[in-house]
């Protein structure tokens, strides 16, 4: 994808949507307080898009008024009973009803924390920032940069831990840190099929590793063979979808989530599901997505996923859709459900995520945590 072929307004939108965005708090809808959204992300798939069939939550929202160091929340990570929030002014830990914030004074690489990952073997937390990669281990913070390690770039958009490997997505290529040997491996246009090197996201498993690369589509590494594959939009640079479900929906990929041998892919022009053989794409015109402009995707399993867009949080159960957000017009809590036939039903709710611009998603049992442009939201599952 040649950036110069994009319209000026598209380029501006992409820059705003990047982790460099700056939300104006005075223009944000007011916090909705505790909210209601759909059944647990791990609940049974709904056979129809009835309010009873889709998940519901009561949302509790956190802002600077509740202890966050900043309302701009880029990422969220569930760590058992603890919650980590990557904000524009530090890394915050929510534990036992209280917030504690780590800053550069504590050793954090940068105050803006763009991505988070948990090493389930050790309990270490990895934080990707605007100026390096930090590891939080037992209260100690160690930081990796281009100057003291093999990190490919200090702007870290994504991080994923798989076994003894830490896979990293940066503004200038991808890399891997082997925790056993301490060795770094770099991946860029010289040794992978990527054309652009602006890597937005990564999702790693023991069999495959996927990278979302801005302008280069989706990269897949087969861990057994060491072979790289690249998945492109069959329409090329055409922003019209000419070949739906024939491949990746668009080259401008922003996030990837690999679960149960299925890759869920987010782009700024729609979303895709890839099972290793077949593609299925989603657009606002033929799905329940509130917007094609998707910042993050989080798969539940092979059939269900959550999408964070610039116009709300969306849940797909394999057939039907539900959207949770403050109304774009009034700021009041709003939930809609769309069935396979395209029928949309409005569901009365009293709470919603703290903002419609969604940047991060994670699950805590049957609850959901959502990072937004104006606060962090906890969706408490209700039956």
C-alpha positions as CSV (number, residue, x, y, z in Angstrom):
1,X,0.0,0.0,0.0
2,X,1.4,3.3,-1.0
3,X,0.6,5.9,1.6
4,X,0.6,8.6,-1.1
5,X,-2.4,7.1,-2.8
6,X,-4.6,7.6,0.2
7,X,-6.8,10.7,0.4
8,X,-5.7,13.5,2.7
9,X,-8.7,13.0,5.0
10,X,-7.9,9.3,5.2
11,X,-4.4,9.9,6.2
12,X,-5.5,12.4,8.9
13,X,-8.0,9.8,10.2
14,X,-5.3,7.2,10.4
15,X,-3.0,9.4,12.3
16,X,-5.8,10.3,14.8
17,X,-6.5,6.6,15.2
18,X,-3.0,5.7,15.9
19,X,-1.7,5.4,19.4
20,X,-0.5,9.0,19.1
21,X,-4.1,10.4,19.2
22,X,-5.0,13.2,21.6
23,X,-8.6,13.2,22.8
24,X,-10.1,16.4,24.0
25,X,-11.9,15.6,27.2
26,X,-14.2,18.6,26.9
27,X,-15.8,17.0,23.8
28,X,-16.3,13.5,25.2
29,X,-19.7,12.2,26.4
30,X,-20.0,12.2,30.2
31,X,-19.1,9.0,32.0
32,X,-22.1,6.8,32.0
33,X,-21.4,5.2,35.4
34,X,-22.2,1.5,35.9
35,X,-23.5,0.0,32.7
36,X,-25.4,-2.8,30.9
37,X,-24.0,-4.8,27.9
38,X,-24.4,-8.4,26.8
39,X,-23.9,-11.8,28.4
40,X,-20.4,-13.0,29.2
41,X,-17.9,-13.1,26.3
42,X,-17.6,-16.8,27.1
43,X,-21.4,-17.3,27.3
44,X,-23.3,-19.5,24.8
45,X,-23.6,-18.3,21.3
46,X,-27.0,-16.8,20.6
47,X,-29.2,-18.5,18.1
48,X,-31.1,-15.3,17.4
49,X,-30.5,-11.6,18.0
50,X,-33.0,-11.2,20.8
51,X,-32.1,-9.1,23.9
52,X,-32.3,-12.3,25.9
53,X,-29.9,-14.1,23.7
54,X,-27.1,-11.6,23.6
55,X,-24.7,-10.9,26.5
56,X,-25.5,-8.2,29.1
57,X,-23.2,-6.3,31.4
58,X,-23.3,-3.6,34.0
59,X,-20.5,-1.2,33.3
60,X,-18.5,0.5,35.9
61,X,-16.2,3.3,34.6
62,X,-12.9,4.6,35.9
63,X,-11.4,8.0,35.1
64,X,-9.0,10.4,36.8
65,X,-11.8,11.0,39.3
66,X,-11.5,7.4,40.4
67,X,-7.7,7.2,40.6
68,X,-6.5,6.8,37.0
69,X,-3.5,9.0,36.2
70,X,-5.0,10.0,32.8
71,X,-8.3,9.5,31.0
72,X,-6.5,8.4,27.7
73,X,-6.3,4.6,28.2
74,X,-4.5,2.8,25.3
75,X,-4.4,-0.8,26.7
76,X,-5.8,-3.0,29.4
77,X,-4.6,-6.4,30.8
78,X,-6.3,-8.8,33.1
79,X,-3.9,-10.4,35.6
80,X,-6.1,-12.6,37.7
81,X,-7.8,-10.3,40.2
82,X,-5.5,-7.5,39.2
83,X,-6.1,-5.1,36.3
84,X,-3.3,-3.2,34.5
85,X,-4.2,-0.1,32.5
86,X,-1.8,1.5,30.0
87,X,-2.5,5.2,30.0
88,X,-1.1,8.4,28.5
89,X,0.5,9.2,31.9
90,X,1.8,6.0,33.3
91,X,1.0,2.3,33.9
92,X,-1.7,1.8,36.5
93,X,-2.5,-1.3,38.6
94,X,-6.0,-1.8,40.1
95,X,-5.8,-4.1,43.1
96,X,-8.1,-4.5,46.1
97,X,-10.2,-1.5,45.0
98,X,-7.2,0.9,44.7
99,X,-5.1,2.3,41.9
100,X,-1.3,2.4,42.0
101,X,0.6,4.1,39.1
102,X,4.1,3.4,37.8
103,X,5.9,6.2,36.0
104,X,9.3,6.9,34.4
105,X,10.5,7.7,38.0
106,X,9.9,4.0,38.8
107,X,11.9,2.9,35.7
108,X,9.0,2.8,33.1
109,X,10.4,3.4,29.6
110,X,7.9,6.2,28.8
111,X,4.7,7.6,30.3
112,X,2.6,6.6,27.3
113,X,1.9,2.8,27.6
114,X,0.5,1.5,24.3
115,X,0.4,-2.2,24.8
116,X,0.5,-4.9,27.5
117,X,1.1,-8.6,27.8
118,X,1.3,-11.1,30.6
119,X,3.8,-14.0,31.0
120,X,1.6,-16.6,32.6
121,X,4.6,-18.7,33.6
122,X,6.3,-16.0,35.7
123,X,3.6,-13.4,36.3
124,X,5.8,-10.8,34.6
125,X,4.0,-7.9,32.8
126,X,5.4,-6.5,29.6
127,X,4.6,-3.0,28.7
128,X,5.1,-1.5,25.2
129,X,5.6,2.3,25.4
130,X,6.5,5.2,23.2
131,X,10.1,4.9,24.2
132,X,10.9,1.3,24.8
133,X,9.7,-2.1,26.2
134,X,9.4,-2.5,30.0
135,X,9.2,-5.6,32.1
136,X,7.5,-5.4,35.5
137,X,8.6,-8.3,37.6
138,X,8.1,-8.5,41.4
139,X,7.9,-4.8,41.7
140,X,11.1,-4.2,39.6
141,X,11.0,-2.6,36.2
142,X,13.6,-3.4,33.5
143,X,13.5,-1.5,30.3
144,X,14.7,-2.5,26.8
145,X,15.5,0.1,24.1
146,X,17.4,0.3,20.8
147,X,20.4,1.4,22.7
148,X,20.7,-1.4,25.3
149,X,19.1,-4.3,23.5
150,X,18.0,-5.7,20.2
151,X,14.7,-4.0,20.1
152,X,14.0,-2.9,16.5
153,X,12.4,0.4,17.5
154,X,11.5,2.2,20.7
155,X,7.9,2.8,19.7
156,X,6.2,-0.5,20.8
157,X,2.7,-0.8,19.5
158,X,2.2,-4.5,20.4
159,X,3.6,-7.3,22.5
160,X,2.7,-11.0,23.0
161,X,4.3,-13.6,25.2
162,X,4.5,-17.2,24.0
163,X,6.5,-19.7,26.0
164,X,10.0,-18.3,26.5
165,X,9.5,-15.8,23.6
166,X,8.4,-12.2,23.8
167,X,7.1,-11.1,20.3
168,X,7.1,-7.3,19.7
169,X,5.5,-5.0,17.1
170,X,7.2,-1.7,16.6
171,X,7.1,1.4,14.4
172,X,10.1,0.0,12.5
173,X,9.6,-3.7,12.1
174,X,9.0,-6.7,14.4
175,X,11.3,-8.6,16.8
176,X,11.5,-11.5,19.2
177,X,13.3,-11.8,22.6
178,X,14.2,-15.3,23.6
179,X,14.0,-15.2,27.4
180,X,16.1,-18.4,27.8
181,X,19.1,-17.3,25.7
182,X,18.6,-13.5,25.9
183,X,19.0,-13.3,22.1
184,X,17.0,-11.0,19.9
185,X,15.7,-11.7,16.4
186,X,14.7,-8.9,14.0
187,X,12.0,-9.1,11.3
188,X,11.6,-6.5,8.7
189,X,11.5,-6.0,4.9
190,X,14.8,-7.7,4.5
191,X,13.9,-11.1,5.8
192,X,10.0,-11.2,5.7
193,X,7.4,-10.4,3.0
194,X,6.5,-7.1,4.7
195,X,6.6,-4.0,2.4
196,X,6.0,-1.5,5.1
197,X,7.6,-1.8,8.5
198,X,5.0,0.0,10.7
199,X,3.9,-3.0,12.7
200,X,0.7,-2.4,14.7
201,X,-0.1,-5.7,16.5
202,X,1.1,-9.2,17.2
203,X,-0.6,-12.4,18.4
204,X,1.6,-15.4,19.1
205,X,0.9,-19.1,19.8
206,X,3.1,-22.2,19.8
207,X,2.2,-23.0,16.2
208,X,1.9,-19.6,14.5
209,X,2.7,-16.0,15.1
210,X,0.7,-13.2,13.4
211,X,1.7,-9.6,12.8
212,X,-0.6,-6.8,11.7
213,X,1.4,-4.5,9.5
214,X,0.2,-1.1,8.4
215,X,0.2,-1.2,4.6
216,X,1.4,-4.8,4.4
217,X,-1.6,-6.7,5.5
218,X,-1.2,-9.8,7.7
219,X,2.1,-11.7,8.2
220,X,2.1,-15.3,9.4
221,X,5.1,-17.2,10.8
222,X,4.9,-20.9,10.9
223,X,6.9,-21.8,14.0
224,X,7.5,-25.3,12.9
225,X,8.9,-24.6,9.5
226,X,10.1,-21.0,10.0
227,X,8.2,-20.0,6.9
228,X,6.6,-16.6,6.5
229,X,3.4,-16.0,4.5
230,X,1.8,-12.7,3.7
231,X,-1.9,-12.1,3.2
232,X,-3.0,-9.1,1.2
233,X,-6.2,-7.4,0.1
234,X,-7.0,-9.0,-3.3
235,X,-8.4,-5.6,-4.3
236,X,-5.0,-4.1,-3.9
237,X,-5.0,-0.3,-3.3
238,X,-8.7,-0.1,-4.2
239,X,-10.7,1.1,-1.2
240,X,-13.8,-0.5,-2.8
241,X,-14.4,-4.2,-1.9
242,X,-14.4,-6.0,-5.2
243,X,-13.7,-9.5,-4.0
244,X,-15.4,-10.0,-0.7
245,X,-14.4,-13.1,1.3
246,X,-11.6,-13.8,-1.1
247,X,-8.9,-12.5,1.2
248,X,-8.0,-9.9,3.8
249,X,-10.4,-7.0,3.8
250,X,-7.7,-4.3,3.6
251,X,-4.0,-3.7,3.7
252,X,-4.2,-1.2,6.6
253,X,-4.2,-3.7,9.5
254,X,-4.3,-2.5,13.1
255,X,-4.8,-5.6,15.3
256,X,-4.8,-9.4,15.2
257,X,-6.0,-12.0,17.7
258,X,-5.2,-15.6,17.1
259,X,-7.3,-18.1,19.1
260,X,-8.4,-21.7,18.4
261,X,-6.5,-21.8,15.1
262,X,-8.5,-18.7,13.8
263,X,-7.0,-15.3,13.1
264,X,-9.3,-12.3,13.7
265,X,-7.9,-9.2,12.0
266,X,-8.9,-5.6,12.4
267,X,-8.3,-2.9,9.8
268,X,-9.3,0.7,9.3
269,X,-11.6,-0.4,6.5
270,X,-13.4,-3.4,8.0
271,X,-12.5,-6.7,9.7
272,X,-11.6,-10.3,8.7
273,X,-11.7,-13.8,10.1
274,X,-9.3,-16.4,8.7
275,X,-9.4,-20.1,9.6
276,X,-6.3,-21.1,7.7
277,X,-8.3,-21.8,4.6
278,X,-11.3,-19.5,4.2
279,X,-11.7,-15.8,4.8
280,X,-14.9,-14.1,6.0
281,X,-15.0,-10.3,6.0
282,X,-17.2,-7.8,7.9
283,X,-18.3,-4.4,6.9
284,X,-20.8,-2.0,8.4
285,X,-23.1,-2.5,5.3
286,X,-23.5,-6.2,5.8
287,X,-22.7,-6.8,9.5
288,X,-23.4,-5.3,12.9
289,X,-20.1,-3.3,13.1
290,X,-20.8,0.3,14.2
291,X,-17.9,1.4,12.1
292,X,-15.3,0.0,9.6
293,X,-12.6,1.9,11.5
294,X,-11.4,-0.7,13.9
295,X,-8.6,-0.2,16.4
296,X,-8.6,-3.6,18.1
297,X,-10.0,-7.1,17.9
298,X,-10.1,-9.7,20.7
299,X,-11.2,-13.2,19.8
300,X,-13.1,-15.3,22.3
301,X,-12.8,-18.5,20.3
302,X,-13.1,-19.7,16.7
303,X,-16.6,-18.2,16.3
304,X,-16.9,-15.2,18.6
305,X,-15.0,-12.0,18.9
306,X,-15.1,-8.4,20.2
307,X,-14.3,-5.4,18.1
308,X,-13.2,-2.0,19.3
309,X,-14.1,0.7,16.8
310,X,-14.2,4.5,16.8
311,X,-17.9,4.3,17.2
312,X,-18.4,1.7,19.9
313,X,-17.7,-1.8,21.2
314,X,-19.1,-4.6,19.1
315,X,-19.7,-8.3,19.9
316,X,-20.1,-11.0,17.3
317,X,-21.4,-14.4,18.4
318,X,-20.9,-16.1,15.0
319,X,-24.3,-15.1,13.7
320,X,-25.6,-12.0,15.5
321,X,-24.1,-8.7,16.6
322,X,-24.5,-6.4,19.6
323,X,-23.1,-2.9,20.0
324,X,-22.5,-1.1,23.3
325,X,-21.6,2.6,23.5
326,X,-22.7,6.0,24.7
327,X,-24.9,7.4,22.0
328,X,-23.0,9.4,19.5
329,X,-25.8,12.0,19.5
330,X,-26.6,12.3,23.2
331,X,-23.9,10.5,25.2
332,X,-26.6,8.3,26.9
333,X,-26.1,4.6,27.3
334,X,-27.0,2.6,24.1
335,X,-27.2,-1.0,23.1
336,X,-28.4,-2.4,19.8
337,X,-28.6,-5.9,18.5
338,X,-28.6,-7.0,14.8
339,X,-29.6,-10.4,13.6
340,X,-28.5,-12.4,10.5
341,X,-31.3,-10.9,8.5
342,X,-30.2,-7.4,9.3
343,X,-33.0,-6.5,11.7
344,X,-31.7,-4.1,14.3
345,X,-33.3,-3.9,17.8
346,X,-32.6,-1.2,20.4
347,X,-32.2,-2.6,23.9
348,X,-32.9,-0.3,26.9
349,X,-29.8,0.0,29.1
350,X,-28.7,2.3,31.9
351,X,-25.0,2.1,31.5
352,X,-22.3,1.9,28.8
353,X,-18.6,2.0,28.2
354,X,-17.1,5.3,29.3
355,X,-16.5,6.4,25.6
356,X,-17.3,5.2,22.1
357,X,-13.7,5.2,20.9
358,X,-12.4,1.8,21.9
359,X,-8.6,1.0,22.1
360,X,-8.2,-2.1,24.2
361,X,-10.2,-5.2,25.3
362,X,-9.5,-8.1,27.7
363,X,-11.6,-10.7,29.5
364,X,-11.8,-11.5,33.2
365,X,-13.8,-14.7,33.5
366,X,-17.2,-13.7,32.2
367,X,-16.5,-10.0,32.6
368,X,-14.9,-7.6,30.1
369,X,-12.5,-4.7,30.5
370,X,-12.4,-2.0,27.9
371,X,-9.8,0.8,27.4
372,X,-11.2,3.9,25.8
373,X,-10.3,7.4,24.8
374,X,-11.9,8.7,28.0
375,X,-11.6,6.2,30.7
376,X,-11.4,2.5,31.5
377,X,-14.6,0.4,31.7
378,X,-15.4,-2.8,33.6
379,X,-18.3,-4.7,32.1
380,X,-19.8,-6.9,34.9
381,X,-21.7,-9.8,33.5
382,X,-25.4,-9.9,34.3
383,X,-27.7,-12.7,33.5
